[in-house]
Amino acid sequence: MSSDDIRVLIADDQSMVRQGFTVLLNAEPGIEVVGQAVDGADAVAQAGALAPDVVLMDVRMPGTGGIEATRLLTEPADATVKVLILTTFDLDEYVYEALRAGASGFLLKDASAEELAQAVRVVARGDALLAPNVTKRLIAEFSRLSPVPRAPLKDRLGALTERETEVLTLIAQGLSNAEIAVRLVLAEQTVKTFVSRILAKLSLRDRTQAAVHAYETGLVRPGGI
């Protein structure tokens, strides 16, 4: 194990799922599974002891479920762990709540070894793991459950510049930094700088939370992408 390896904790009530993901991830360079948890409460306890970089979190578990465990792990101001939600199908009604609770994305349990490893790496570096089709459904769900605030949009977006607001809109549409750079005719490093400024100005943890903020403020609405 290298000190630079991504440390992963797997939380799932099914032993076969935990064991299978452990084998797959331990075979990947730069990733090490440091623990397995049988439910949400166990995940929170083990995360405190093992300090993983990423927790693979099942949603439906007995006792403390994945959503509450995600909230407990990500709520502290000094929290650094990223949560990647595991689900059996992409229409899981709990994915929306899990993202609001602080998850950085989600992954289907039938993902390939390559997809699993890539998801862990994406989330570990602070990027969102939201496919465009999922983003569209999330926007519709936010519209249904969270009416757009009446305050002027500029008040809800803090001190963002016009360009930063453009970048935030594209983040919420599921575009990567490279795709945003092409769309806005900017260098990718410039886009990274804009993303960092957006997160700092809005006191957000990562790109997923930036996307959630864009939905909740009404910056992005159904039909907008």
Residue pairs with C-beta under 8 A, 6 or more apart in sequence:
1 32
2 30
4 30
5 30
5 31
5 32
6 30
6 31
6 32
6 53
6 54
6 120
6 121
6 124
7 32
7 34
7 50
7 51
7 52
7 53
7 54
8 25
8 31
8 32
8 33
8 34
8 52
8 53
8 54
8 55
8 56
8 120
9 33
9 34
9 35
9 36
9 37
9 43
9 46
9 47
9 50
9 52
9 54
9 55
9 56
10 17
10 18
10 21
10 22
10 25
10 33
10 35
10 36
10 37
10 55
10 56
11 36
11 37
11 38
11 39
11 40
11 42
11 43
11 55
11 56
11 57
11 58
11 61
11 66
11 69
12 18
12 21
12 36
12 37
12 38
12 56
12 58
12 61
12 86
13 38
13 39
13 58
13 60
13 61
13 62
14 58
17 58
17 86
17 109
18 36
19 36
21 33
21 56
21 116
22 33
22 36
24 113
24 116
24 117
25 31
25 32
25 33
25 116
25 117
25 120
26 32
26 33
27 113
28 113
28 117
28 120
30 121
31 117
31 120
31 121
34 50
34 52
35 46
35 50
35 52
37 43
37 45
37 46
38 61
39 61
39 62
39 63
39 64
39 65
39 69
40 57
40 61
40 63
40 64
40 65
40 66
40 68
40 69
40 72
41 63
41 64
41 69
43 55
43 57
43 69
43 73
44 64
44 69
44 72
44 73
46 52
47 55
47 73
47 81
51 81
52 81
53 80
53 81
53 82
53 124
54 81
54 82
54 83
54 84
54 120
54 123
54 124
55 73
55 81
55 82
55 83
55 84
56 84
56 86
56 107
56 120
57 66
57 69
57 70
57 83
57 84
57 85
57 86
57 98
57 103
58 66
58 85
58 86
58 87
59 65
59 66
59 67
59 85
59 86
59 87
59 92
59 94
59 95
59 98
60 66
60 94
66 85
66 86
66 94
66 98
67 94
67 97
67 98
67 101
68 101
70 83
70 85
70 98
70 101
70 102
70 103
71 101
71 102
73 79
73 81
73 83
73 102
74 81
74 83
74 101
74 102
74 103
74 205
75 102
79 205
82 104
82 123
82 124
82 126
82 206
83 98
83 102
83 103
83 104
83 123
84 103
84 104
84 105
84 106
84 107
84 119
84 120
84 123
84 129
85 95
85 98
85 99
85 103
85 105
85 106
85 107
86 106
86 107
86 108
86 109
87 94
87 95
87 106
87 107
87 108
87 109
88 108
88 109
88 110
89 108
90 106
90 108
90 133
90 134
91 137
92 106
95 106
95 134
95 138
96 138
96 141
96 142
96 145
98 106
99 105
99 106
99 138
99 208
99 212
100 212
102 205
102 209
103 208
104 123
104 126
104 127
104 128
104 129
104 206
104 207
104 208
105 119
105 122
105 123
105 128
105 129
105 130
105 208
106 129
106 130
106 134
107 115
107 116
107 119
107 129
111 119
119 129
122 128
122 129
123 129
126 206
126 207
127 176
127 206
127 207
128 171
128 174
128 206
128 207
128 208
128 210
128 211
129 208
130 138
130 174
130 208
130 211
131 174
132 173
132 174
132 225
134 174
135 172
135 173
135 174
135 211
135 225
136 222
136 225
138 211
138 215
139 172
139 215
139 220
139 221
139 222
139 224
139 225
140 222
142 212
142 215
142 216
143 215
143 221
143 222
146 215
146 216
148 217
148 218
148 221
149 156
149 216
149 217
149 218
153 217
153 218
153 219
156 217
156 218
156 219
157 165
157 168
157 202
157 217
157 219
158 201
158 202
159 201
160 168
160 198
160 201
160 202
163 184
163 194
164 194
164 197
164 198
164 201
165 219
166 184
167 180
167 184
167 191
167 194
167 195
167 198
168 198
168 210
168 213
168 214
168 219
169 214
169 219
169 220
170 179
170 180
170 183
170 184
171 180
171 195
171 198
171 207
171 210
171 211
171 214
172 210
172 211
172 214
172 215
172 219
172 220
173 220
173 224
173 225
174 211
175 183
177 188
177 191
177 192
177 195
178 188
180 186
180 191
181 187
181 188
181 190
181 191
184 191
195 207
195 210
198 204
198 210
199 205
199 206
199 207
199 209
199 210
202 210
202 213
204 210
204 213
214 220
